[in-house]
Amino acid sequence: MKLYIKNMVCSRCKIMVKTELEKAGLQPVSVDLGEVEIKEAPTPAQLKRLETSLNALGFELIDDQKSRIIEQIKTLIIEHVHYAETQSPLKLSALLTSKLNYDYGYLSNLFSAVEGSTIEKYYIAQRIEKVKELLVYNELSLSEIAFQLSYSSVAYLSSQFKQITGMTPSAFKALQGSKRTNLEDI
């Protein structure tokens, strides 16, 4: 049986969710971002215990189809931006359509209606957060970061970064106590 969980954005989240599943007496078969598979259907008591413990950790069980699709969109974008070794040559719309088997127009309208923002804005926010992360690590030049994240140019990356954060990448890099945002808060 599959359960869908909101706000799973990293490998530590997967570990925490797996631990909570086991505490609730459920046997996880697989734990992925936003989705877990368990051997047997949980009892109402197990489900309630799991829901309470997950909520305390900032997670949320998702039980309706539209919320699952939104969470799948977010998970795919996070995986694409933050965890993919190389950026896919596919456009974001084609990537989401191929992975979710829904028309992009439907996905876009659903996301906008539920989240109050567009898929594109969410994608840009994730990319800018990845740029911030790479700037803080100080291992890559801005040109290398632009290439790694498939920006068409350093100028475009810089322009988008300034539009979102209000500062240039070099000004951000110069901040000693630079503030980054948790992925689940974007």
Stockholm file with secondary structure:
# STOCKHOLM 1.0

chainA/1-186         MKLYIKNMVCSRCKIMVKTELEKAGLQPVSVDLGEVEIKEAPTPAQLKRLETSLNALGFELIDDQKSRIIEQIKTLIIEHVHYAETQSPLKLSALLTSKLNYDYGYLSNLFSAVEGSTIEKYYIAQRIEKVKELLVYNELSLSEIAFQLSYSSVAYLSSQFKQITGMTPSAFKALQGSKRTNLEDI
#=GR chainA/1-186 SS CEEEEETCCSHHHHHHHHHHHHHTTCCEEEEETTEEEESSCCCHHHHHHHHHHHHHTTCEEECSHHHHHHHHHHHHHHIIIIICSSCCSSCHHHHHHHHHCSCHHHHHHHHHHHHSSCHHHHHHHHHHHHHHHHHHHTCSCHHHHHHHTTCSCHHHHHHHHHHHHSSCHHHHHHCTTCCCCCGGGC
#=GC SS_cons         CEEEEETCCSHHHHHHHHHHHHHTTCCEEEEETTEEEESSCCCHHHHHHHHHHHHHTTCEEECSHHHHHHHHHHHHHHIIIIICSSCCSSCHHHHHHHHHCSCHHHHHHHHHHHHSSCHHHHHHHHHHHHHHHHHHHTCSCHHHHHHHTTCSCHHHHHHHHHHHHSSCHHHHHHCTTCCCCCGGGC
//
